[in-house]
Amino acid sequence: MKRYKIFNLALSTLLCVSLLGGCGSQKKENIKQITIRIGMESQPVVEQKTIENLIEDYAKSHPGLKIEVQDVAYNYYGDLNKKLQDKNLPDVFMIYNETVPSFARAGAVCPLDEYVSQQELKDYNENLLNQFKGEGKLYGLPVAGDTMALYYNKDMFGKEGLQPPTNWQELKDDARRLTKGDVMGIASGFNPYEFIPYMFQAGGKLSDGKNPTFNSDECVKGMEYFLSLITDESKDGGRLNISSNPRDDFMNQKVAMFVGFSVDFRYFEQKKMNINWGVVPLPKGDFEGGFFSTVGVAVSSYSENRSEAIELAKFLAGEKIQNLVTNSSLGLPAGKLMQLQYENMHPNMEAFIKMMNVSNPLYSGNDFDLVFQALSEAGKRISSGEITNAKEALDYGMKVYNGSK
C-alpha cells in the first residue's frame, strides 16, 4: 500500500516575511516552482508523523519548493527496484548500505562529493559513512544504523555469582550454568541474523564482494560454535534451545541471555519490561565485533532538480532527523555527537555504540536478498532436524543460492 502526501511549499508573501525575515516586494509568480519527490519506507505512526512535520517545516522555509513524500508501507525495496528499472526513482530516497553497490553500478545514484564538504562529513561515524562510498565516490549519507549485542538478566547472573561473558568459552560456560528447570541460559531462533554474528567472529564473510562465501571454513566454524552454544546436552540427547521469540522469552524471564538489536530496547520500553537487565558487546570469538547495517539517503541521478534534492538529502541525514532516531530508539544515530547523546540518554545501550565501531558491514554484494534466503533455508533444515551438521547446512544454503540465480 502506498500513501502519497503532498506538502505545498509555495508560500504567501506574509508567510515568507515571517519565516525568512522578509522577501521584499518579490511577486509570488516570480518564485521558481520545483517539485522534489522523497521515497521512504513507512515508520511507526508517531515517528512517521514527526518526520512529515519536519519535512513540512523544511518546505515552509524554501519558497517555491513542493515536496511529495512517497511513503511505501509494504515491500519498499520491491517498489524501489521497479522504479529503478523504469528509471523513475524519487529525487531523494531511503537506501540501505547493502543496496548501494547495485544502484551505483546502474548509474542510478548521484555522486555527492562535489556537493558535500569535508566539514559536513566529519561528524558522521566513519564505519557508517564508508558504506555509502564506492570507487572513490560518495553515493549517500547515513542516517541511522544498527548492530547486535548480548542482552542479559542481571539478577540471574547475580544469583550465580557470574559476570557478563567476554569470550566464546565464557559465554558457553555461563549458558550451561544458567540453564535450570524451565529457564534456558541462552536461546535463539534460526533467523540468519541470529547466527551470522558468530560466522563473522570466526573470520568469515558472507561475500568476497563478487561471490557469496558463507560456506567457507570460517563461516562453518562460526556456525558450529552457534550450534554448540544453543545445544542443551542435558536433555533429549542434546536438544537445541530454540525459541521462536527470544526477546519475549527474555522479557518473561524464561531466557537468561539473548543476542538482539538495539531496537529491541524500544520494544522493552513499550512493553514496560520490569526486570533488571543489561547489555554487553558480543563475547569475542577469534575476532571481536559482529555485523552492522545502516540506512541513509541517496539522490537519483535522474533528478531534474539535483541541487535542491541534494540539499534536502542533507537535511534528511542531519541533526533534526537523527535527533528523532535518538529519542525514539529507532536505531543508532549516524552522527558522532548524536551517538554521545544516545549513550547519555540510554546508559544501558553503550555496548551497541562500541559494537558499531568494531563490527563489519553485513554484506558487500548486490544480491543480499538471495543470500539471506539461502541462509534462511539452511537454518530451517537445522531447526527441523533434517540437517545437524553446520557444514552440510551451509553447503545446502549454497545450493539454494545457486539454484535461485
Secondary structure, 3 states (H helix, E strand, C coil): CEEEEEEECCCCHHHHHHHHCCCCCCCHHHCCCEEEEEEEECCCHHHHHHHHHHHHHHHHCCCCEEEEEEEECCCHHHHHHHHHHCCCCCCEEEEEHHHHHHHHHCCCECCCCCCCCHHHHCCECHHHHHHHEECCEECCEEEEEEEEEEEEEHHHHHHCCCCCCCEHHHHHHHHHHHCECCEEEECECCCHHHHHHHHHHCCCCCECCCCECCCCHHHHHHHHHHHHHCEECCCCCCEECECCCHHHHHHCCCEEEEEEECCHHHHHHHCCCCCCEEEECCCECCCCCCEEEEEEEEEECCCCCHHHHHHHHHHHCCHHHHHHHHHHCCCEECEHHHHHHHHHHCHHHHHHHHHHHHCEECCCCCCHHHHHHHHHHHHHHHHHCCCCCHHHHHHHHHHHHHHHC
